[in-house]
Amino acid sequence: MTEEPSSSSASNPGADAGQSLWQACLEQLAQDLPEQQFNTWIKPLVAQVAEDFSKVTLFVANRFKLDWIRAQYAKRISLLLEDLYGQPVTLELALAQREAVTRTYVRPNASGTQTPVSHNDQQGQGQGSSHNNSSGNGNSASSPPDESAGAFRNRLNAGLTFETLVEGTANRMARSAAMHVAGMPGHLYNPLFIYGGVGLGKTHLVHAVGNRLLADKTDAKVLYIHAEQFVSDVVKAYQRRTFDEFKERYHSLDLLLIDDVQFFANKDRTQEEFFNAFEALLAKKSHIVMTSDTYPKGLANIHERLVSRFDSGLTVAIEPPELEMRVAILINKARVEGTEMPEEVAFFVAKNVRSNVRELEGALRKILAYSRFNQKEISIQLAREALRDLLSIQNRQISVENIQKTVADYYKIKVADMYSKKRPASIARPRQIAMYLAKELTQKSLPEIGELFGGRDHTTVLHAVRKISGERQQLTELNQQLHVLEQTLKG
């Protein structure tokens, strides 16, 4: 069995750099994996990184967890470490020794950063005990729910607040509505339905509502949950014949925050139970905040009466962040990491990473890790080197020609109509949408885009971009169509 790390590593600068590599890996996994998976399998791991970064050893609490992590996550972790470091990294899994010793390790705390702990602490974590309260009121988000234990866990992440959410035109209306709900739950905007693509900040916003309400009213009964967990709870209630306990848990809440309700599709009994919970909560003037990847009427295989309930309060969209907002997010998040990112670097990254906040954060982590490992100042050149894979994939996948073909296919017109002088609405509208997407998703200038659309003047392109951008804020159906096209183009 591999030796555990000795206490000398705690004072070794090489060990600190090694933990920076593991922390960068953890932060990426926290973004990529569902919260419950990350907290259950990844968060308790203890890492030992070789001084030359050639090998990372992960210590696991027991044989079952070791086998599961090897089968489910080892390849992903290995590839991620190699991607972050830029060279091959050997990954090894080992059982943590069971005897009580006082050697120092590092493990992630609730905010994703790392905290030194003793082996006794790590051993307890491996046995399922929790030492990190992410909600700030005694409810841990780091262990899966155990209804039989009788303890109520709100599952909130204390770091996701209104104060840590960068505001911009893309999320201003949703943020304003969410703050209103947090200040006056049970009144207007009930339910609040927030929709948008992956990684745009929907989850951040619902956590912020819960954290603000608890700050104002510490005894409020708040629950954040992913729709998949609700499905799981319904199944368990059936298996264990514990529907009274299930109803007591969900029907007694003051605030229910539920992510990704599109996962209820085709699950009839789950939809029935959620409808009952929905009605019970509204009857007692409790508030419900939901998120989805599409607006209520766009949900597939959801009962009509449930869709009508979703649509009965306020429905707001979160859009992909505009350039200035992306720049602000990068500078703020770099500052949280203790690093000042030059504005010109932030602009370079923001111009090249457009889709969502999650990808923006991933790009920032790569740049910070690349800067630390190579001991170089952050510059545009360093950012270009750190993001070379991402930039090459983006440049290869999204071209004006690809946009024209995708939009033409979607609206069932000929690609040749993109360049033609025809002006009927059935052609002009898709052409304007394609021009808008070309400006949003490529580095082409307005004159270059105009040239690729049959030699049109740049003012024609500018008019199309402004028209579609403005209508996107007003027209739900257009916004949804653009979401579909953007996700298709980004693969």
Phi, psi and omega in degrees: 000144180294140178294145174287157179294141181275165183294339181296336181295337182293331181258004182270122179304327178297324178295322178298316179296321178298319179291333175296321177297313181294322179296318178299321178296315179299317182297322178292318179296324178298328178282323188280328187260152171303147186304317183294320177298314181298312182295326184281316190252324187265316186303321182284352183296143177247128187251141169237121183248129178299151183301328180265011178064012184284339182216139174238124178253127179253125180265130187242147189292324183210170186295321180300312180296322180298314180296320182293315181294322178298318183285322189262329192233343189301314182297318180297316179297317181299314180295322180292318177299317179296321180294319181289320183277330180090001178217163180301138178231126178280128178254130179232138176252139182214151176283135174287139180291150189271339185291152181282118177225170186247027177290152185263135176235183174227135174219158183287142172265189189297333182271359179099346176279179188245142183234130177296138176221158178278168179297324177303317179297313180297321180296318178297321179299320180295336180269003172106357178281156185241138182240000184236118177263106182281342184270339179085001178227030173089003180254114187274139175260002188265356176232148182294159185291145175229092184299329183292338182286342178081356181274139179263125179244129182273345175066016180282145172264113186296341182279348182263093184234172175296328182291329182267002178265120178287127182267143175202180180297334182294331184232008188298315182293317180296319180295317179299316179296319181295320179293323177297316179298316181297327181277330181222066182297146177088359181253245181291161174061044180238112004278161170260122183245116183249126180230157179166175182289180181292139171075024181260356176108014179298313181297318177305316184295317182291324174297321180299321177301311181297317181294321179293317180297317181292330177294325181275329185220091189295338182267005180295143180264103187242141176223126168258135181207148173274147183304325179298325179289325176297317176303314180298320180294323176296315180300315180297320180298323176293311184297320186264357183055050183239042182292335176296316179293321178300312181293322178299320181294310187275328185277349184260004184288153169270331181211122175250124178246116185230127184266142168060057182293351176296343179288353176282353184305134176067012179248086190298313183292323177298316179297322178298313181292325179290323176300315179297317179296318180303309181297318181296319181291317179296323181298326180263016178058035169274162185252149179234128175238126183235154171233158179202165177274357178211164180288160189310311184289349177271355181288133181263143174060035173244136182306140184301320182293330177286318177301319181295327176291317179303324187268005188273347179256243177240130176249124181228150181255149166250125184264164169302138185294141177286170188306309184298323179292320179296320178298314180297320179299314181298312182296316181295315183290326175296321180295321176300326179278005178081021182232139174266118178266122177303143185299323182293329176289318179300319178295319179300312181294316182297325179290334184261341178242101192248341196287310183200171183293325182297316178293326177297315178295321178298319178296318179298317180298320179296318181294314180297318179295316180298320179296316181293313185293326182263359179052048179238149175293149178287125180215172177298321180296317179296319179297321179297320179291316183294328185254018187302320180295314181298316182293321181291321178295315181297314181294328181284325188276318189251111176231163178299322179298318179294321178297315180300316181294315182297316180292319179298316178299317184296318183263007174058049172236172180278146176302324180300334179294339178295329183260346189285172178266005180298143185231015175297152185303326182295342179251317184298321181295307176302325179297317178295321178296318179295321177297317178301313180294324178297321178290322183285324193251356178232172180267007184292144175281168179301314177298321180295319179295316179302320179297321181283349175253048174080028177073031179283154180290151183296334178292330176294318178295316180300318178299316180297316181298314181293321181296310182291321179299317179292317181291332179300326180288336187257326189255110182300318183294318178297317180301317179295319177300318180294322176301314181299314180297318180296316180293323178297315182292328181276355176072000000 
